[in-house]
Amino acid sequence: MDTIPKALFTRRHLLQVAGSAGLLAGVSRAAQAQHDMASMPGMAMPGMDMPASKPATGIEPPASNQRHQQGYLPVRTLNGWTLPYTMKGGVKEFHLVAEEIEHEFAPGSRAKCWGYNGTTPGPTIEVVEGDRVRILVTNRLGESTTVHWHGIDLPNGYDGVGGLNQPHIQPGETFEYEFTLKQHGTHMYHPHADEMTQMAFGMMGMLIIHPKAGEEVPIDRDYCFLLHNWALHPGTSRPDPSIMQDFDLWTFNSKTFPAIETLVMRTGERCRIRMGNLSMWNHPIHLHSNPFWVTGSDGGRWPRNQWHREVTTIVGVGQVRDIEFVATEPGDWAFHCHMAHHTMGPMGHGVPNPTGVDQSGVQDDIQKMLPGFMAMGQAGMSEHAGHVSMGLSGPDNTLPMMTGAGLYGLIEMGGMFTVLKVRDGQKPGDYSDPGFYKAPAGKIAKCVSSDPDFGNPPRRQPYGPSSAPMATPKMPSMESMPGMNHSKHGG
């Protein structure tokens, strides 16, 4: 096992190790401009058992037996809503308002963001191929903006690139975009003015165009959401638009697990999930158990001979992908980005790695400078989820690195992670959360031994046995955790 000689420690070393492994309870809440783990331990923060956020006020969940008068099944936007329209002279008129908003990524993390009509992402716009649409855009920001209709075939003057296709929409002005839709598919809208800042602050939305002729293979449930990333430094209240890689928050529709709504369906139903990516990373989206067909993109639903079977599909930056499947097994199935850091909450980068390091010899010295420090990470970071569940405090306005509790224990996830809940008895059009799935007797993994030397499995050791003993994580003592909420211990 690795050890750290006390003599080698300087104040800088202490802060580095504390950053990679410690919990700060009651330290300064000053805003930090960098991802410095000495001030952002990435540890215990609010809410292990956060309920999923509700859709925006005013949306009625779509029901599979309640289709629009034009024949399509309305989409359900995760944690979002669909923008109403009015008919004026045969034209569908929508009204978007670009404005600063207050947004909650999950309980314990709020920020001043920019969005449309009070939310980020903005409301989903849902129309039909052949519709004539008029979209009014009012600018309530302090700077100019535009709206680009991503992937839409339209007259050049409506494409929304400020200075190139149109004058900018100045603060207080309302512009009108009017065109006829000549295509169908899953699309997006976003600014094309000060794009780096405005998109980093959350200005984006989905634009769904249903085919006029209907669909050859009907859908029972239709979901959509946007993939995005945010840099919200510990203790701050505005996203940082200058960050290119070290993001803190990875979101489905501007929410992180476990605040992301679950997807719900009945066994045997056909489900479509539409995903748009306006983040700065590509995302390999993976669905457990249910192999799916990749069936569409910005270009619409593809011909069936172009569908292909996957369990993970990459949604590239600026791209849209539609997947479809028929659920065959009831249960709670994980649905997430397969880049591991994208299913974590805020964490630091480029800090010392404490795995395999016995920090007990220096813990007392570190606590003199950082009261509330707790040595951890020797056997991996899983113990962090346990600290969160016990209520340790952390930096202001910062979420845990990993969180969530299920029927059988801690889920240890965050970011771009949610659950597809398939039930035999879920009624058509019922999107209510059925709770956790309890596996039938005899159909669940179980412990058969607690002896690490159990059985005689073949093992290869080409370089000889490891010199390190089997690591056993140690939970902290109550005295070392002044931020502990003792009411959550139970018993």
N, C-alpha and C positions, 0 to 999 in steps of 0.2 A: 504493500500500500504506500502511496506517495505521502510524504509529510513535508511540512514547511518549517524550516528552522526559524525560530523567533528572531535570531540575529539578522536575518536577511530582510526583515520588514522595515520599510520606511512608511511614512504617513501616506504616500502615494500608493504603495502596495496595499496598505490596509483598505484604502478607499476602493481600489480595484477589486479586491476579493470580496469586500462587502457588497459591491455592486453585483457581482456574479452570483452571490449566494445568500445575501442577507435580507432581512425584513426590517424596515424602518417603521417604528411606531412613535408618533409624536415629533417627527423631525420637521424642519422648515418646509412650508408648502410653496416656497417661491417658485415662480414659473421658470422652467428650464428651456434654453434655446437649443440644446443638443440632446442626443440620445445617450445620456451619461448614466450608467447603471448605479453610480454612487447615490444619485438622487431618484432613480427610477428602478427599484429592485425588481419590478415585474412580479411582485408577490401578492400578498393578501389584500384584496380589495372587495368592493361591495358585492353582495348578492349571489350566493351559490345557486339559489333556487328561483331565479328570475322567471316570471311567466313571459311567454311570447307576447310581444306588443300587438295591439289590436290595429286593424286597418283604420285609415283616416276616417274621421267622422263624416257620415253622410253616404258611405258606400254600402250598398246592399250586396252581400255575397252572391255571385252568380250561381244558379241552380241548373243542373243538367237537364231538367225537364221544363226550363223556362228560357227559351231562346228569344233572341231579338226578333222584332217584326220582320227584319230582312233575312231571317233564317239562321244566323250564326249563333254559336254558343259563346257568350261573353267570357273573356279571360278573367282570371283572378290574379291580381298583382300582389305578391307577397308583401305584407305590411304596407300596402299601398291602396290606391283607389283609381277609379276611371272618371275622366273629365266629362261632365254632361255637355250636351250641345243643344242649340235651338235651331229649328228649321226656318229659314228666311228666303222665300222665293225659290225653293228647291235646292238651297245651299245649306249644308251643315255648318253652323257657325260655332266655333270654340273660342275661348278667351283665356290666354295664358298671361300670368303676371310674374315677371322676374323680380325677386325681392329677397332681402335678408330675412332669415328665419332662425328660430331656436329649434335645434334638433337633438334628439336623444338616440345615441347608438345602442345603448342598453342601460338599464338602471345603474347609475353611478358614473355615467359619462355623457355630458351634454356639451354642445358647442354652438357658436354662432356660425351658421352656414348660409349659403345662398341656394335658392331653389326656385320653384315655380308654384304659385298658388298655395303657399304656406308649407310645402313639404319638399324634401329631397329623398329620392328622386321626385320630380314633378309628376302630376297625374298621368296615367296612361291614356293616350288618345286612341280610340277604337273606331274604325271606319270600314267601309266596304269598297272593293275594287269598282271603279266607275263613279263613285261619289264625287260631287263637287264640294270642296271644303273651303271655308274661309276661317283663317286662324288669326285672331287679333292678339298682339303681343304688347303688353304695357310694361314699361321699364320703371320700376320703383327702386332701382339700385342708385348708387352714387356715381357710377360711370356708365359709359355707353355699352350696348350689347347688341346681339343679333340672334337669330335662331337658324341653325342649319338642319335640314330635314335629311338625315343620314341615309343615303342609298335610294332616295326617292327620285324617280324620273319626272322632271318638271321643267317649266321654262326657266332659263338661266337667271332671270332677275329675282327669282324666289329662293335661290339656293342658299342664301344667308351668309355668305362670306363678306364680312364688313369691308368696305372700300373697294372690293373687287366686283361684287354682284349688286350691292345696294349701299346707300348711306347707312351709317350706324344709327341705331335707335338711342337717342340721347335720353338722359334722365327725365322722367315725366312724360315722354312721348309714347304714343301707341301707333304701331305699324300694323298693316294688314297684309297677310299672305293669302292668295286665293288661287287654287289650281284644281284640276281634275285628276283623280288617281287612276293611273294606267296599269297598275300592277297589284300583286298581293304578296304578303309575307310579313315577317317580323322585322321591325325597323326601330330606329332611335331618333331622338332629337337632342340637340345640345348647342351651346353658343359657338360662334366662329368669330369672336372678338375677345381679346385678352383671354384666349382659350385656356392657357396654363392655369391662370388664377381662377377663372369662373368655373371650370370643370373640377379643379381641385377642391373648390368650396361646395360642390354638389349639384351644379346646374346640368341636369340631364333628365331624360324621360324615355318611355317606350311609346312607339307608334305602331299599332297592330292594324294591318289591312287584311280583312277577310276576303277570300275569293268570291266573286259574284256568283259563280256557278255552283257554289257549295263544294264539298270535299268528298272524294270517292270513298275514302275510309273515314267514317265519322269518329269524332272525339267525344268522350264522356266527361273529361275534366281537362281544363286548359289553364296552365299557370304561366306566369312570366315574372322575370326580375332582372335587375341590372347588377353587374359585378363592378365593384369600385374599391379603391384604397385611399387611406387618409393618413396624414401625419399630424396627429394631435399630441403635442409634447406634454409630459406630465405637468399638471398644474395650470396649463393654459386653456383657453376657451375658444380659440380659432384654429382651424387647420392651417398648416404651413404649406403653401403652394410651391416652395422652392425645392422640396424633397423629390429625388428621382428614384431612390431605391429603398431607403430605410423607413418604410411605412409602419405605423403603429396599429392601424385598424384595417381589417380586411372584411368587406361587407357584401351580403346579398341584400340588394335594395336598401342600402345605407343602414343596415342593422347587423349586429354581430351575435353569434350564438351565446347564450340561449334565448335571445330576444327575437330571433328570426322565427316567423310563423312556420309551423309544420305543414307539410303537404299531406292531404288526406284523400283516400280513395277506397273504393270497394274492390274486393277480389274479383277479377274478371273484367273490370272496366279498362278502357283504353285511356291513357293519360298522355298529354303532351306538355312538355316543359320548354318554354322559350327563354333563352339566356342571351343577353347582350352584354358586351364587355367594353366599358369606357374607362377602365383603370389603366395603369401603366405597366401591367404584367399580363402575360398569357396565363390562362388557368385551365389545367386538366381537370374537368369536372367528372366525378366518379359517383356512380349509384350502386349501392350494395345489392346483391342478389338478383336484381332484375336486369338482365341484358336488354339493351334498348336498340332501336333503330335511329340513326341520325338521318332525319328526314327533310330538313330545310335550313334556310339561311335568310339573309336579306333578300335573296332572289326568289323567295317564296318556297312553298312546299315542292320538293323535287319530284320528278317522275319516279315511280316505284323502282325502276331498274337502277336508279342511282342511290337508293337507300343502302346503308351499310350498317352491319351489326357491331356494336361496341359495348364495353362496360365503362370506358373512360373516353371522353372526347375533349380535345383542346379547343377552347374558345379564345381566339387570338384577340389582341387589342384592336378595337374598332370593328370586331366581327359579331355576328349573331349565329347561334346554332339552336335548332329545334330538335328535341329528342322525343321519341314516342315508345311506349311499351304497354303491354297488358300484364297486370299484376297477377301472379300465379300463387304466391305464398303470402299468407297473412303475417304480420309482424311489424316491428319498428326497424326500418332500414335507413342506415346512415347515407347522407347525400352531401357531398363536400368537394372542395378543391383538393387535389392530391399533392399540392406543394405543402409540405408539413408546416412551414412557418405561416402559411396562409390560414391554417386552422388553429392558430394560437392568438392570444391577445397580445397587448403591448409587451415588448421585450427589448433588451439592448443588444448591440452588435459589437463584435470585436473586443469582448471582455474575457478575462481568464476563465478557463474551463475547470470547474471544481470537481468533476467526476474522478473518483479514485483518490481524492485528496482529503486527508484527515486534518480538518481545520481546528480541532478542539484545542490544540496547544496555543492558538493565537486568538481564540474567541474573546477571552477576557480583555485583551489589549484592544481589539477592535471596538468592543462595547464602550470603552472609555471615550472614544471619539464619536461613535454612532450608537447611542443608546437604543436598545430594541433590536440590535443586530442579532441574527440567529444563523449559525453555521448550517448550511444545507447544500444539497447537490452532490454529496459524495457518492451516492448510489443512483444518481439520475434525478430528474426534476419532477417525478411523479408526486413526491411528497408535497409539492407546492399546492396541488389541488386540495389536499387535506388541510393545509393551513388556511386556505380560503374558506373551506367549509366551516372552520372553527371561528371565523369572523375577525381575523387580524386586519388591522387598518393598513392603508398604504397611501401613496401620493394622491393628492386631490385630483378629481376628475380623470382618473385612470382606471381601466378595467384590469382584471386578473389576466395572467398569462394563459391559464387554463382553468376551466370551470365546468359547471353542469353536473347534475346528479340524476341518475336513472334508477330503475327499479332494483338493480343489483349492485349499485355503488356509484362511485364518481366516474363521470364520463371523460373528464380531462381533455376538453376541447375548447375551442373559441373560434372567433373569426368566421370564415366561410364554411359553416357547418350547420346543417339542420337535419330533420328526420322526415322520411316518407312513412306515413302510418297507413298500413293496409289492413282492412278488417273485412271479414266475411259478412258482417251484419251492418256495415255502414250504408245508410240509405242514400239513394241517388240525390244529388244536390245538397247533401249534408256535409258541411265543411267544419263542423265542430270537432275539437280535439277529443279523441276517444280515451285519452290517458295512455299509460304505458301498457305494452303488450306483455302478458304473462305466458311464457312458453308452457305448453302442455307437459305433463309428467312424462319423463323418458325422452324428451326432445330438447334437452339443454345440456351444454357442457357442464361437467361436474368434477369436483376434486376427488381423486382416487388415492392420493398419498400426500403427506406433508414431509416426506423424507427426500432431501435433494439427491440422495444416492439410490433412489427407487429404480428398480428394474435393471436391465443390462443393455441399454441402447448403444448402438455403434457410434463411436465418437472418434474424430480425427484430431490429432494433436501433432502436426508436423514440426512444431518448434518446441515441443515438450509441454508439460502442464503449466498453467498460469501460476505465477508466484503470488498472485493476489488472492486473499481469502474471499469467499462469497460475501458480498456486501449486504448488510442489513440496514435499511433506513431507520433512523432514530427520530421519533417525534420529539418536539421540543418540550422542555419543562414549562410549567405555567409561569415560573418566575422570570423566564427569559422572554416572555411575550406580554409586555405591558398593554398592548393594544387588544388583547384577547377579550372577546365577548363571552364571559363564562356561562351566560344563560343558554348557550347553544350546546353545551357539553352533554347534557342529559344524564340521568341516572345519579 
